[in-house]
Amino acid sequence: MSSSSRGPGAGARRRRTRCRRCRACVRTECGDCHFCRDMKKFGGPGRMKQSCLLRQCTAPVLPHTAVCLLCGEAGKEDTVEGEEEKFGLSLMECTICNEIVHPGCLKMGKAEGVINAEIPNCWECPRCTQEGRTSKVKGGRERHLKKVGGDACLLRGSDPGGPGLLPPRVLNPSQAFSSCHPGLPPENWEKPKPPLASAEGPAVPSPSPQREKLERFKRMCQLLERVPDTSSSSSDSDSDSDSSGTSLSEDEAPGEARNGRRPARGSSGEKENRGGRRAVRPGSGGPLLSWPLGPAPPPRPPQLERHVVRPPPRSPEPDTLPLAAGSDHPLPRAAWLRVFQHLGPRELCICMRVCRTWSRWCYDKRLWPRMDLSRRKSLTPPMLSGVVRRQPRALDLSWTGVSKKQLMWLLNRLQGLQELVLSGCSWLSVSALGSAPLPALRLLDLRWIEDVKDSQLRELLLPPPDTKPGQTESRGRLQGVAELRLAGLELTDASLRLLLRHAPQLSALDLSHCAHVGDPSVHLLTAPTSPLRETLVHLNLAGCHRLTDHCLPLFRRCPRLRRLDLRSCRQLSPEACARLAAAGPPGPFRCPEEKLLLKDS
């Protein structure tokens, strides 16, 4: 078949899929590259729709819908045992014409093909090789492929690990054609001719176009990351301080932001960087290329905090309120604090403006048991400093734009925090919980966090990897948590198994509107080996549409259960819930609403 007789759309390239076996496919996202920063799970806008740079498959395979262009059938290499027969029945995609065919379907006498050893089911077909067509590399450099003539279809595979070649693979076209079409008589096959000797020597190994494109893209990203662009800080501001307008580091207070100066640009388009490197933009809109101008400067010592935020003392001075006349007010400080305890946050802030003594007294943490910063688009440095100075026991940051560094800065300075509400925040911010110690935490609210799956919850539940055996933290970060709210998350039974192991003291669990929670999940929670069987008091399963009437008798295994919310569960019948309320585990429940079971303590 000549090139002019090829059907329309024969050269359309098929999108390859992941192999799911290579090292890149089985690893998790790095969270640092610009593709990860664009993902919604890491707080980005989700416009690029690209996978992590470290998760780009090195051996993509053909889709399962691919068929042979000549016979219209899929790969049939699993039906035979011989190596040559398997190759004749497998689908091969040409890197030049993008045609997908069985090698055995090609009726060519004197022909050869070049196998690409880096990508599976990829070659340069004998037709393109016979016509003298070779693949081009971006930039005009041609890939030279040595040819070996002969009657048989000689397929060479390049070794990606060295300059040598793999052993030549000789395939007789008549044998391959007979394996693909066993019903065709032998007289219709083309008679093979003796192979011709090659005078050009071994072929030069060359990677595939997809591999070269990936390598060039990685090198370009490395160049861009190597040179800091001081004229714009979009990458840092998007991930660290997109909402507060400031960049918080581990050694900086929230009110101290680093001021960067823009280097002067000369007429030649060059600019100096701090590290003794010169960056040159080769063309308009091109990347910055850098090289060292001299020895690298010595590493800077760790920078200490320039503005330390400390909580106030428990009994701030003075003990009495001085008056303008020189005498003291008859009421002592303890009496004033009892008066202040009846005021709300707004009134306390007004009292702090009266005088310096009241300002000191109103910072007492007993006046601020709970601080609510929910639904604020940005958290400014004065807000964060005020939270640390007041040392609340409960902090609500739900539906805010708090960044990961801001949250980590707060948690490291709130060691007495008992309740933390982060519902509606991004996982990129919530991931700060994986590295912050919370010894006093009793309530954690993670409802409606976007793109939280089993891998993210595993990172949160498992103990830190650097803990030594015998330490308290080696048991897990949520060992002391008594109430956990996980409504609206994409959790599976694997996450529940981790939850039972690393959060055994839960008395209240909210799994409402979790799409994957069903009857097997209830069986895990109430199994004889489950520690929550004896500790659960409140269980919220509202909106879990996979629950059926078969799971209702399992709740009788929980003797301490006082509240069971099954509202909006479509497959649960009101009659079955009424029967469970009458029986109870143990003792009857009352139903103020349909499918809501309550028991008086």
VENQUI-V909142 format. One record per pair of residues at least 12 apart in sequence whose ideal C-beta (glycine too) atoms are under 8 Angstrom apart, sorted by sequence separation. I is the first residue (numbers start at 1). GAP is how many residues later the second one is. D is the distance in whole Angstrom. If there is no record, write none. Layout:
# VENQUI-V909142
I,GAP,D
I,GAP,D
This chain:
# VENQUI-V909142
29,12,8
38,12,7
77,12,5
90,12,7
113,12,6
156,12,6
157,12,7
174,12,8
177,12,6
269,12,6
278,12,7
320,12,6
321,12,8
463,12,6
587,12,6
29,13,8
35,13,6
76,13,4
77,13,4
89,13,6
90,13,7
113,13,5
155,13,7
156,13,7
277,13,5
278,13,7
319,13,6
320,13,7
349,13,8
463,13,5
464,13,8
578,13,7
34,14,8
75,14,7
76,14,8
88,14,7
112,14,6
154,14,6
155,14,5
233,14,8
277,14,7
319,14,5
348,14,5
373,14,8
462,14,7
463,14,7
525,14,8
577,14,7
35,15,5
75,15,5
88,15,5
89,15,6
111,15,3
114,15,7
154,15,8
155,15,8
174,15,4
277,15,6
278,15,5
318,15,8
321,15,7
395,15,8
407,15,8
461,15,6
462,15,8
484,15,8
584,15,7
35,16,7
36,16,5
75,16,4
87,16,6
88,16,3
111,16,7
113,16,6
129,16,7
154,16,6
155,16,6
174,16,7
276,16,6
277,16,6
371,16,6
430,16,7
461,16,7
509,16,8
539,16,8
581,16,5
35,17,6
36,17,8
74,17,7
112,17,5
153,17,8
154,17,8
173,17,7
174,17,8
273,17,7
275,17,8
276,17,5
316,17,8
460,17,7
461,17,6
577,17,7
580,17,7
35,18,6
108,18,5
111,18,7
112,18,8
129,18,7
152,18,5
153,18,5
174,18,6
276,18,5
315,18,7
379,18,8
420,18,7
460,18,7
577,18,5
33,19,6
106,19,7
108,19,7
111,19,6
152,19,7
153,19,7
173,19,7
276,19,7
348,19,6
371,19,7
395,19,7
430,19,6
484,19,6
522,19,8
539,19,8
547,19,7
33,20,4
106,20,6
110,20,8
148,20,7
152,20,5
153,20,5
172,20,6
276,20,6
348,20,8
491,20,7
552,20,7
574,20,6
577,20,7
33,21,7
92,21,8
95,21,7
106,21,7
124,21,7
152,21,7
275,21,7
276,21,6
340,21,7
371,21,4
379,21,6
411,21,7
417,21,6
420,21,6
574,21,7
30,22,6
108,22,7
275,22,7
336,22,8
340,22,6
368,22,4
370,22,6
373,22,8
374,22,5
379,22,7
384,22,6
388,22,7
392,22,8
395,22,6
407,22,6
411,22,7
415,22,7
418,22,5
419,22,8
421,22,8
422,22,8
423,22,5
427,22,6
430,22,8
481,22,6
484,22,6
536,22,5
539,22,7
547,22,5
549,22,7
29,23,4
30,23,7
68,23,6
153,23,7
274,23,8
345,23,8
367,23,8
368,23,7
369,23,6
370,23,7
371,23,7
373,23,6
374,23,7
375,23,7
377,23,8
378,23,6
379,23,5
387,23,6
391,23,7
393,23,6
394,23,8
397,23,8
398,23,5
402,23,6
406,23,8
407,23,8
417,23,6
418,23,6
419,23,7
420,23,7
422,23,6
423,23,7
424,23,7
426,23,7
427,23,7
479,23,7
482,23,6
483,23,7
486,23,8
487,23,5
491,23,5
493,23,8
509,23,7
537,23,5
540,23,8
541,23,8
542,23,5
548,23,5
549,23,6
572,23,6
30,24,5
67,24,8
101,24,7
337,24,6
340,24,8
343,24,8
368,24,5
369,24,5
370,24,4
371,24,6
372,24,5
373,24,6
374,24,4
375,24,5
376,24,5
377,24,6
393,24,7
394,24,6
395,24,7
397,24,6
398,24,6
399,24,7
400,24,8
404,24,6
408,24,4
412,24,6
415,24,7
416,24,5
417,24,6
418,24,5
419,24,4
420,24,6
421,24,4
422,24,6
423,24,4
424,24,5
425,24,6
426,24,7
427,24,6
478,24,6
479,24,7
481,24,7
482,24,6
483,24,7
484,24,7
486,24,6
487,24,7
488,24,8
490,24,7
492,24,5
500,24,7
517,24,7
533,24,6
534,24,8
536,24,7
537,24,7
538,24,7
539,24,7
541,24,6
542,24,7
543,24,8
545,24,6
547,24,6
548,24,7
549,24,6
552,24,5
556,24,8
561,24,6
29,25,8
66,25,6
170,25,8
336,25,6
341,25,7
365,25,6
369,25,6
370,25,8
371,25,7
374,25,6
375,25,7
376,25,8
384,25,7
388,25,5
391,25,6
392,25,7
393,25,5
394,25,4
395,25,6
396,25,4
397,25,6
398,25,4
399,25,4
400,25,7
403,25,8
404,25,5
407,25,4
411,25,4
412,25,8
415,25,7
418,25,7
420,25,7
423,25,5
424,25,7
427,25,6
431,25,7
434,25,5
476,25,8
477,25,8
478,25,4
479,25,7
480,25,6
481,25,7
482,25,5
483,25,4
484,25,6
485,25,4
486,25,6
487,25,4
488,25,5
489,25,6
490,25,7
491,25,6
496,25,6
500,25,8
522,25,7
533,25,6
534,25,7
535,25,7
536,25,6
537,25,5
538,25,4
539,25,5
540,25,4
541,25,6
542,25,5
543,25,5
544,25,6
545,25,5
546,25,7
547,25,6
552,25,7
555,25,7
564,25,7
29,26,6
76,26,8
99,26,7
341,26,6
345,26,7
363,26,6
365,26,4
370,26,7
374,26,7
384,26,6
388,26,7
393,26,7
394,26,8
395,26,7
398,26,5
399,26,7
403,26,6
407,26,8
411,26,8
419,26,8
423,26,7
434,26,6
476,26,3
479,26,7
482,26,7
483,26,8
484,26,7
487,26,5
488,26,7
490,26,7
491,26,7
505,26,8
506,26,6
518,26,7
534,26,7
537,26,7
539,26,7
542,26,5
543,26,7
545,26,7
559,26,6
567,26,7
569,26,7
27,27,6
28,27,8
66,27,8
75,27,8
95,27,6
126,27,6
233,27,8
337,27,6
340,27,5
345,27,8
363,27,6
365,27,7
373,27,6
379,27,6
387,27,7
394,27,8
398,27,7
402,27,5
404,27,6
405,27,8
408,27,7
411,27,6
422,27,7
433,27,6
475,27,7
476,27,7
487,27,7
493,27,6
497,27,7
504,27,4
509,27,6
517,27,4
519,27,7
542,27,7
549,27,4
552,27,8
553,27,8
556,27,7
558,27,6
559,27,6
567,27,7
568,27,8
27,28,6
93,28,6
95,28,7
96,28,6
97,28,7
333,28,6
397,28,7
404,28,5
408,28,6
431,28,7
486,28,7
493,28,6
496,28,5
504,28,7
507,28,5
508,28,8
511,28,8
512,28,5
518,28,3
519,28,6
523,28,7
526,28,5
541,28,7
552,28,5
556,28,8
557,28,7
567,28,5
62,29,6
73,29,8
92,29,6
93,29,6
94,29,6
95,29,6
96,29,7
337,29,7
407,29,8
427,29,6
431,29,8
435,29,8
496,29,7
506,29,6
507,29,6
508,29,6
509,29,7
511,29,7
512,29,6
513,29,7
515,29,8
517,29,6
518,29,6
519,29,6
522,29,4
526,29,7
556,29,4
566,29,4
567,29,6
24,30,6
25,30,7
69,30,5
91,30,6
92,30,7
93,30,8
94,30,6
97,30,7
230,30,5
337,30,7
430,30,8
434,30,8
500,30,5
505,30,6
506,30,7
507,30,5
508,30,4
509,30,6
510,30,4
511,30,6
512,30,4
513,30,4
514,30,6
515,30,7
516,30,7
517,30,7
518,30,8
555,30,6
556,30,8
565,30,8
566,30,7
24,31,5
62,31,6
69,31,6
70,31,5
71,31,7
90,31,6
92,31,5
94,31,4
97,31,6
114,31,5
230,31,8
231,31,6
493,31,6
500,31,6
504,31,7
507,31,7
508,31,8
509,31,7
512,31,5
513,31,7
515,31,8
519,31,6
523,31,6
526,31,4
565,31,6
566,31,7
24,32,6
25,32,5
68,32,7
69,32,5
70,32,7
96,32,4
123,32,7
230,32,6
457,32,8
500,32,6
512,32,7
519,32,4
522,32,5
526,32,6
564,32,8
565,32,8
24,33,6
67,33,7
68,33,5
92,33,7
94,33,8
230,33,6
511,33,7
518,33,8
522,33,7
564,33,4
24,34,6
66,34,5
68,34,5
71,34,5
94,34,6
321,34,8
444,34,7
457,34,7
563,34,7
22,35,6
23,35,8
70,35,4
112,35,6
322,35,7
563,35,6
22,36,5
70,36,8
97,36,8
112,36,6
321,36,5
437,36,7
453,36,8
462,36,7
562,36,7
563,36,7
22,37,5
68,37,6
96,37,5
112,37,7
165,37,5
321,37,8
441,37,8
444,37,6
452,37,5
453,37,5
454,37,7
458,37,7
461,37,5
562,37,5
19,38,6
21,38,8
62,38,7
96,38,7
112,38,7
164,38,8
165,38,6
442,38,7
443,38,7
446,38,8
447,38,5
452,38,7
453,38,8
454,38,6
457,38,5
461,38,7
561,38,7
18,39,5
96,39,5
110,39,7
318,39,6
438,39,7
441,39,7
442,39,6
443,39,7
444,39,7
446,39,6
447,39,7
448,39,7
449,39,8
451,39,8
452,39,8
463,39,8
562,39,6
19,40,5
95,40,5
110,40,7
113,40,6
115,40,5
117,40,4
118,40,8
152,40,6
165,40,7
440,40,8
441,40,6
442,40,5
443,40,4
444,40,6
445,40,4
446,40,6
447,40,4
448,40,4
449,40,7
454,40,5
458,40,6
461,40,8
462,40,7
19,41,6
110,41,6
112,41,6
113,41,8
114,41,7
115,41,7
116,41,7
117,41,6
151,41,4
154,41,7
164,41,8
439,41,7
442,41,7
443,41,8
444,41,7
447,41,6
448,41,8
454,41,5
457,41,7
461,41,4
18,42,6
19,42,5
109,42,6
111,42,5
112,42,5
113,42,5
114,42,5
115,42,4
116,42,7
117,42,6
118,42,5
151,42,3
163,42,6
443,42,8
447,42,8
457,42,8
461,42,7
17,43,6
18,43,8
112,43,7
114,43,8
115,43,8
117,43,6
150,43,7
151,43,6
152,43,6
162,43,8
317,43,7
434,43,7
446,43,7
16,44,4
17,44,6
112,44,8
114,44,8
150,44,7
151,44,6
316,44,4
433,44,7
16,45,6
17,45,8
108,45,7
150,45,3
158,45,7
160,45,7
228,45,7
316,45,6
16,46,6
17,46,5
75,46,8
149,46,7
150,46,5
158,46,8
159,46,6
227,46,7
16,47,7
106,47,8
148,47,7
149,47,3
156,47,5
158,47,3
160,47,7
316,47,7
374,47,7
398,47,7
14,48,6
15,48,7
148,48,8
149,48,8
158,48,6
312,48,7
316,48,7
14,49,6
117,49,6
149,49,7
158,49,8
256,49,8
370,49,8
394,49,8
103,50,7
148,50,4
227,50,7
256,50,5
314,50,8
147,51,7
251,51,6
252,51,8
256,51,5
312,51,4
14,52,6
146,52,7
227,52,5
251,52,5
253,52,6
255,52,6
312,52,7
147,53,7
251,53,6
252,53,7
253,53,7
312,53,8
487,53,7
507,53,8
512,53,7
115,54,7
146,54,5
251,54,6
252,54,7
253,54,4
311,54,7
146,55,6
253,55,7
254,55,8
483,55,8
146,56,6
253,56,6
146,57,4
62,58,8
145,58,6
146,58,7
10,59,6
59,59,7
60,59,7
61,59,6
62,59,5
144,59,8
145,59,7
229,59,7
58,60,8
59,60,6
61,60,7
144,60,5
59,61,6
143,61,8
145,61,7
227,61,4
7,62,7
111,62,7
144,62,8
227,62,8
423,62,7
143,63,4
224,63,6
227,63,5
447,63,7
109,64,7
223,64,6
224,64,7
226,64,6
108,65,6
223,65,7
107,66,7
223,66,6
106,67,7
220,67,6
223,67,8
103,68,7
104,69,8
107,70,6
106,71,8
104,72,3
105,72,7
137,72,7
103,73,6
104,73,5
102,74,8
104,74,8
135,74,6
138,74,8
104,75,6
105,75,6
137,75,6
138,75,7
104,76,4
105,76,8
309,76,5
104,77,8
311,77,7
312,77,6
102,78,5
138,78,7
311,78,6
14,79,7
309,79,5
310,79,8
311,79,8
309,80,6
311,80,5
109,81,5
87,82,8
107,82,8
108,82,8
109,82,8
88,83,7
107,83,6
109,83,7
110,83,6
14,84,7
87,84,6
109,84,6
13,85,4
11,86,5
12,86,7
14,86,7
122,86,6
10,87,7
11,87,5
84,87,6
88,87,7
11,88,6
84,88,8
88,88,3
10,89,5
87,89,7
88,89,8
114,89,7
118,89,6
119,89,5
85,90,8
89,90,6
118,90,6
6,91,8
84,91,6
85,91,8
88,91,5
89,91,6
116,91,8
119,91,6
84,92,7
88,92,6
116,92,5
119,92,7
6,93,7
118,93,5
3,94,8
85,94,5
84,95,8
80,99,7
19,101,7
76,104,8
309,104,7
71,109,7
71,110,8
95,113,6
95,114,6
3,124,7
257,124,8
256,125,8
1,126,8
255,126,4
254,127,4
255,127,7
3,128,7
253,128,8
254,128,8
254,130,4
255,130,6
254,131,6
253,132,7
245,133,7
248,133,8
243,134,6
244,134,5
246,134,8
243,135,4
244,135,5
245,135,7
246,135,6
243,136,6
244,136,6
248,136,8
244,137,7
60,150,7
254,152,7
58,153,8
248,155,7
250,155,8
254,155,6
249,156,7
243,157,7
244,157,7
248,157,4
56,158,6
243,158,3
244,158,8
247,158,7
248,158,5
250,158,7
242,159,7
243,159,7
244,159,7
250,159,7
243,160,7
242,161,7
248,161,5
241,162,6
244,162,6
250,162,8
240,163,5
239,164,7
240,164,7
241,164,7
53,165,7
239,165,7
240,165,5
241,165,7
53,168,6
34,187,8
33,188,7
239,189,7
16,194,8
44,194,7
43,195,8
43,196,7
42,197,8
37,198,7
43,199,8
34,201,7
37,201,6
37,202,6
43,383,4
42,384,7
43,384,7
41,385,8
42,385,7
43,385,4
40,386,8
41,386,5
42,386,4
43,386,7
41,387,7
31,397,7
31,400,8
41,409,7
40,410,6
41,410,3
40,411,6
41,411,8
39,412,8
41,415,8
28,427,6
